[in-house]
Amino acid sequence: MGLKTLEWHEHRAARWVARIKHSNDKYRRFAHVNIEPYYVNHVPNKVLVHMMDGPTDYSWHDSIEAAKLHVEAIFALDN
């Protein structure tokens, strides 16, 4: 399967996409940070993390930095 790395790509203003790059140069989306799907109710002053494993796998955080750290921690545990 090879080694995987997590890469951050800015989607638009203050929105981020975490992608996994596999050793065979294939990519897979891992998480969205601050990108709200239409079916999630907005929570004021919070940043949404939406994990790509399932449609209801999301959590709210106080800042973008905290949200990105949360995603990196989950990636480290899964990897």
PEMO-V926390 format. One line per field, one symbol per residue. ss: DSSP state (2 for helix, 1 for strand, 0 for the rest). A space follows every 10 residues. Layout:
# PEMO-V926390
ss: ???
This chain:
# PEMO-V926390
ss: 0001111111 1100111111 1100001111 1110000000 0000001111 1000000111 1002222222 222222220
